[in-house]
Amino acid sequence: MVFLVVFLLAMPPFTHAVWDRPDTWIMGVPLFFVILFVVYSALIGVLVWSLRKGV
């Protein structure tokens, strides 16, 4: 369930409405790409966690 919720954060309706701020940059990288990196890293983290738990 956690995977699905985090996965929805990376889908276009949410990303284009909430995350797409072209004027905001973090350390030379647009905010959009930073947030997607965090979301995709969280997805990988959930998969690794479920693998270790044996779910």
Biopython code that builds the backbone (N, CA, C, O; Angstrom):
import numpy as np
from Bio.PDB.StructureBuilder import StructureBuilder

atoms = [
    (1, "MET", "N", (0.820, -1.193, 0.000)),
    (1, "MET", "CA", (0.000, 0.000, 0.000)),
    (1, "MET", "C", (0.871, 1.267, 0.000)),
    (1, "MET", "O", (0.565, 2.250, -0.676)),
    (2, "VAL", "N", (1.957, 1.217, 0.772)),
    (2, "VAL", "CA", (2.860, 2.370, 0.822)),
    (2, "VAL", "C", (3.462, 2.621, -0.548)),
    (2, "VAL", "O", (3.608, 3.767, -0.973)),
    (3, "PHE", "N", (3.813, 1.537, -1.239)),
    (3, "PHE", "CA", (4.385, 1.674, -2.579)),
    (3, "PHE", "C", (3.411, 2.387, -3.510)),
    (3, "PHE", "O", (3.816, 3.264, -4.273)),
    (4, "LEU", "N", (2.155, 2.025, -3.458)),
    (4, "LEU", "CA", (1.164, 2.653, -4.334)),
    (4, "LEU", "C", (0.986, 4.133, -4.017)),
    (4, "LEU", "O", (0.859, 4.950, -4.929)),
    (5, "VAL", "N", (0.976, 4.480, -2.753)),
    (5, "VAL", "CA", (0.829, 5.889, -2.370)),
    (5, "VAL", "C", (2.027, 6.704, -2.842)),
    (5, "VAL", "O", (1.862, 7.795, -3.388)),
    (6, "VAL", "N", (3.227, 6.178, -2.636)),
    (6, "VAL", "CA", (4.422, 6.894, -3.091)),
    (6, "VAL", "C", (4.466, 6.938, -4.614)),
    (6, "VAL", "O", (4.900, 7.931, -5.197)),
    (7, "PHE", "N", (4.020, 5.867, -5.255)),
    (7, "PHE", "CA", (4.007, 5.825, -6.716)),
    (7, "PHE", "C", (3.062, 6.879, -7.282)),
    (7, "PHE", "O", (3.346, 7.464, -8.327)),
    (8, "LEU", "N", (1.956, 7.127, -6.614)),
    (8, "LEU", "CA", (1.019, 8.150, -7.074)),
    (8, "LEU", "C", (1.630, 9.547, -7.029)),
    (8, "LEU", "O", (1.211, 10.427, -7.780)),
    (9, "LEU", "N", (2.607, 9.760, -6.166)),
    (9, "LEU", "CA", (3.284, 11.053, -6.109)),
    (9, "LEU", "C", (4.107, 11.323, -7.364)),
    (9, "LEU", "O", (4.455, 12.471, -7.639)),
    (10, "ALA", "N", (4.418, 10.286, -8.122)),
    (10, "ALA", "CA", (5.229, 10.436, -9.330)),
    (10, "ALA", "C", (4.388, 10.471, -10.600)),
    (10, "ALA", "O", (4.941, 10.559, -11.697)),
    (11, "MET", "N", (3.080, 10.405, -10.478)),
    (11, "MET", "CA", (2.200, 10.384, -11.649)),
    (11, "MET", "C", (1.885, 11.802, -12.132)),
    (11, "MET", "O", (1.825, 12.734, -11.330)),
    (12, "PRO", "N", (1.683, 11.962, -13.446)),
    (12, "PRO", "CA", (1.490, 13.283, -14.037)),
    (12, "PRO", "C", (0.410, 14.184, -13.438)),
    (12, "PRO", "O", (0.677, 15.379, -13.313)),
    (13, "PRO", "N", (-0.756, 13.736, -13.067)),
    (13, "PRO", "CA", (-1.683, 14.732, -12.511)),
    (13, "PRO", "C", (-1.131, 15.410, -11.260)),
    (13, "PRO", "O", (-1.307, 16.613, -11.067)),
    (14, "PHE", "N", (-0.478, 14.647, -10.434)),
    (14, "PHE", "CA", (0.072, 15.220, -9.202)),
    (14, "PHE", "C", (1.335, 16.020, -9.484)),
    (14, "PHE", "O", (1.512, 17.109, -8.937)),
    (15, "THR", "N", (2.203, 15.502, -10.316)),
    (15, "THR", "CA", (3.469, 16.188, -10.577)),
    (15, "THR", "C", (3.258, 17.515, -11.301)),
    (15, "THR", "O", (3.932, 18.497, -10.993)),
    (16, "HIS", "N", (2.349, 17.557, -12.243)),
    (16, "HIS", "CA", (2.135, 18.790, -12.990)),
    (16, "HIS", "C", (1.367, 19.830, -12.185)),
    (16, "HIS", "O", (1.534, 21.029, -12.411)),
    (17, "ALA", "N", (0.542, 19.399, -11.268)),
    (17, "ALA", "CA", (-0.244, 20.346, -10.475)),
    (17, "ALA", "C", (0.518, 20.858, -9.249)),
    (17, "ALA", "O", (0.349, 22.012, -8.856)),
    (18, "VAL", "N", (1.348, 20.016, -8.649)),
    (18, "VAL", "CA", (1.974, 20.385, -7.378)),
    (18, "VAL", "C", (3.475, 20.633, -7.505)),
    (18, "VAL", "O", (3.976, 21.651, -7.029)),
    (19, "TRP", "N", (4.190, 19.715, -8.141)),
    (19, "TRP", "CA", (5.658, 19.780, -8.128)),
    (19, "TRP", "C", (6.252, 20.688, -9.191)),
    (19, "TRP", "O", (7.398, 21.113, -9.043)),
    (20, "ASP", "N", (5.530, 21.000, -10.248)),
    (20, "ASP", "CA", (6.111, 21.739, -11.373)),
    (20, "ASP", "C", (6.228, 23.226, -11.056)),
    (20, "ASP", "O", (5.296, 23.997, -11.286)),
    (21, "ARG", "N", (7.379, 23.616, -10.528)),
    (21, "ARG", "CA", (7.691, 25.012, -10.225)),
    (21, "ARG", "C", (8.982, 25.364, -10.964)),
    (21, "ARG", "O", (10.068, 25.174, -10.416)),
    (22, "PRO", "N", (8.889, 25.875, -12.201)),
    (22, "PRO", "CA", (10.100, 26.102, -12.996)),
    (22, "PRO", "C", (11.021, 27.185, -12.438)),
    (22, "PRO", "O", (12.199, 27.229, -12.792)),
    (23, "ASP", "N", (10.512, 28.047, -11.582)),
    (23, "ASP", "CA", (11.349, 29.128, -11.067)),
    (23, "ASP", "C", (12.093, 28.762, -9.791)),
    (23, "ASP", "O", (12.901, 29.555, -9.308)),
    (24, "THR", "N", (11.842, 27.582, -9.232)),
    (24, "THR", "CA", (12.492, 27.157, -7.991)),
    (24, "THR", "C", (13.600, 26.156, -8.304)),
    (24, "THR", "O", (13.371, 25.124, -8.934)),
    (25, "TRP", "N", (14.813, 26.492, -7.846)),
    (25, "TRP", "CA", (15.977, 25.636, -8.067)),
    (25, "TRP", "C", (16.617, 25.301, -6.734)),
    (25, "TRP", "O", (16.625, 26.127, -5.821)),
    (26, "ILE", "N", (17.161, 24.083, -6.613)),
    (26, "ILE", "CA", (17.879, 23.660, -5.414)),
    (26, "ILE", "C", (19.265, 23.204, -5.850)),
    (26, "ILE", "O", (19.407, 22.206, -6.556)),
    (27, "MET", "N", (20.275, 23.936, -5.429)),
    (27, "MET", "CA", (21.667, 23.633, -5.759)),
    (27, "MET", "C", (21.881, 23.461, -7.271)),
    (27, "MET", "O", (22.605, 22.557, -7.686)),
    (28, "GLY", "N", (21.276, 24.294, -8.077)),
    (28, "GLY", "CA", (21.461, 24.266, -9.517)),
    (28, "GLY", "C", (20.592, 23.278, -10.264)),
    (28, "GLY", "O", (20.752, 23.108, -11.473)),
    (29, "VAL", "N", (19.676, 22.623, -9.571)),
    (29, "VAL", "CA", (18.798, 21.634, -10.198)),
    (29, "VAL", "C", (17.356, 22.080, -9.969)),
    (29, "VAL", "O", (17.013, 22.493, -8.861)),
    (30, "PRO", "N", (16.501, 22.005, -10.997)),
    (30, "PRO", "CA", (15.103, 22.384, -10.803)),
    (30, "PRO", "C", (14.426, 21.539, -9.716)),
    (30, "PRO", "O", (14.703, 20.348, -9.571)),
    (31, "LEU", "N", (13.545, 22.179, -8.967)),
    (31, "LEU", "CA", (12.842, 21.513, -7.873)),
    (31, "LEU", "C", (12.116, 20.263, -8.341)),
    (31, "LEU", "O", (12.063, 19.272, -7.613)),
    (32, "PHE", "N", (11.561, 20.293, -9.536)),
    (32, "PHE", "CA", (10.827, 19.160, -10.088)),
    (32, "PHE", "C", (11.682, 17.891, -10.108)),
    (32, "PHE", "O", (11.215, 16.822, -9.714)),
    (33, "PHE", "N", (12.928, 18.007, -10.564)),
    (33, "PHE", "CA", (13.807, 16.845, -10.661)),
    (33, "PHE", "C", (14.293, 16.389, -9.288)),
    (33, "PHE", "O", (14.497, 15.194, -9.069)),
    (34, "VAL", "N", (14.478, 17.316, -8.374)),
    (34, "VAL", "CA", (14.877, 16.956, -7.015)),
    (34, "VAL", "C", (13.768, 16.152, -6.345)),
    (34, "VAL", "O", (14.032, 15.129, -5.713)),
    (35, "ILE", "N", (12.530, 16.616, -6.484)),
    (35, "ILE", "CA", (11.402, 15.912, -5.866)),
    (35, "ILE", "C", (11.206, 14.549, -6.510)),
    (35, "ILE", "O", (10.940, 13.577, -5.803)),
    (36, "LEU", "N", (11.330, 14.447, -7.827)),
    (36, "LEU", "CA", (11.207, 13.143, -8.474)),
    (36, "LEU", "C", (12.309, 12.192, -8.027)),
    (36, "LEU", "O", (12.063, 10.998, -7.856)),
    (37, "PHE", "N", (13.512, 12.703, -7.839)),
    (37, "PHE", "CA", (14.597, 11.864, -7.332)),
    (37, "PHE", "C", (14.263, 11.335, -5.942)),
    (37, "PHE", "O", (14.505, 10.163, -5.653)),
    (38, "VAL", "N", (13.713, 12.178, -5.087)),
    (38, "VAL", "CA", (13.336, 11.761, -3.738)),
    (38, "VAL", "C", (12.217, 10.721, -3.787)),
    (38, "VAL", "O", (12.253, 9.731, -3.056)),
    (39, "VAL", "N", (11.224, 10.948, -4.649)),
    (39, "VAL", "CA", (10.099, 10.020, -4.756)),
    (39, "VAL", "C", (10.570, 8.667, -5.291)),
    (39, "VAL", "O", (10.187, 7.627, -4.755)),
    (40, "TYR", "N", (11.386, 8.666, -6.329)),
    (40, "TYR", "CA", (11.883, 7.406, -6.881)),
    (40, "TYR", "C", (12.803, 6.690, -5.891)),
    (40, "TYR", "O", (12.798, 5.461, -5.821)),
    (41, "SER", "N", (13.584, 7.440, -5.133)),
    (41, "SER", "CA", (14.419, 6.821, -4.098)),
    (41, "SER", "C", (13.545, 6.193, -3.016)),
    (41, "SER", "O", (13.869, 5.123, -2.500)),
    (42, "ALA", "N", (12.445, 6.849, -2.671)),
    (42, "ALA", "CA", (11.517, 6.280, -1.692)),
    (42, "ALA", "C", (10.880, 5.002, -2.236)),
    (42, "ALA", "O", (10.671, 4.048, -1.487)),
    (43, "LEU", "N", (10.573, 4.975, -3.525)),
    (43, "LEU", "CA", (10.021, 3.762, -4.129)),
    (43, "LEU", "C", (11.005, 2.599, -4.033)),
    (43, "LEU", "O", (10.623, 1.480, -3.692)),
    (44, "ILE", "N", (12.255, 2.868, -4.331)),
    (44, "ILE", "CA", (13.281, 1.836, -4.222)),
    (44, "ILE", "C", (13.439, 1.410, -2.765)),
    (44, "ILE", "O", (13.613, 0.227, -2.476)),
    (45, "GLY", "N", (13.378, 2.375, -1.850)),
    (45, "GLY", "CA", (13.471, 2.057, -0.430)),
    (45, "GLY", "C", (12.341, 1.156, 0.043)),
    (45, "GLY", "O", (12.564, 0.244, 0.839)),
    (46, "VAL", "N", (11.135, 1.405, -0.439)),
    (46, "VAL", "CA", (9.993, 0.557, -0.072)),
    (46, "VAL", "C", (10.189, -0.850, -0.628)),
    (46, "VAL", "O", (9.888, -1.830, 0.054)),
    (47, "LEU", "N", (10.684, -0.961, -1.847)),
    (47, "LEU", "CA", (10.920, -2.279, -2.424)),
    (47, "LEU", "C", (11.998, -3.047, -1.670)),
    (47, "LEU", "O", (11.850, -4.246, -1.434)),
    (48, "VAL", "N", (13.070, -2.380, -1.293)),
    (48, "VAL", "CA", (14.137, -3.031, -0.534)),
    (48, "VAL", "C", (13.625, -3.438, 0.843)),
    (48, "VAL", "O", (13.936, -4.528, 1.322)),
    (49, "TRP", "N", (12.841, -2.568, 1.485)),
    (49, "TRP", "CA", (12.271, -2.888, 2.790)),
    (49, "TRP", "C", (11.373, -4.112, 2.708)),
    (49, "TRP", "O", (11.443, -4.995, 3.564)),
    (50, "SER", "N", (10.525, -4.169, 1.676)),
    (50, "SER", "CA", (9.618, -5.319, 1.546)),
    (50, "SER", "C", (10.391, -6.595, 1.220)),
    (50, "SER", "O", (9.995, -7.683, 1.639)),
    (51, "LEU", "N", (11.483, -6.472, 0.482)),
    (51, "LEU", "CA", (12.308, -7.641, 0.201)),
    (51, "LEU", "C", (12.938, -8.190, 1.483)),
    (51, "LEU", "O", (12.968, -9.401, 1.699)),
    (52, "ARG", "N", (13.438, -7.295, 2.323)),
    (52, "ARG", "CA", (14.053, -7.740, 3.571)),
    (52, "ARG", "C", (13.036, -8.304, 4.556)),
    (52, "ARG", "O", (13.344, -9.216, 5.324)),
    (53, "LYS", "N", (11.818, -7.753, 4.529)),
    (53, "LYS", "CA", (10.764, -8.254, 5.427)),
    (53, "LYS", "C", (10.149, -9.551, 4.911)),
    (53, "LYS", "O", (9.523, -10.289, 5.673)),
    (54, "GLY", "N", (10.323, -9.828, 3.631)),
    (54, "GLY", "CA", (9.746, -11.030, 3.050)),
    (54, "GLY", "C", (8.268, -10.905, 2.779)),
    (54, "GLY", "O", (7.526, -11.884, 2.850)),
    (55, "VAL", "N", (7.848, -9.709, 2.471)),
    (55, "VAL", "CA", (6.417, -9.468, 2.208)),
    (55, "VAL", "C", (6.041, -9.956, 0.840)),
    (55, "VAL", "O", (4.882, -9.840, 0.440)),
]
sb = StructureBuilder()
sb.init_structure("model")
sb.init_model(0)
sb.init_chain("A")
sb.init_seg("    ")
for serial, (resi, resn, name, xyz) in enumerate(atoms, 1):
    if name == "N":
        sb.init_residue(resn, " ", resi, " ")
    sb.init_atom(name, np.array(xyz, "f"), 0.0, 1.0, " ", f" {name:<3s}", serial, name[0])
structure = sb.get_structure()
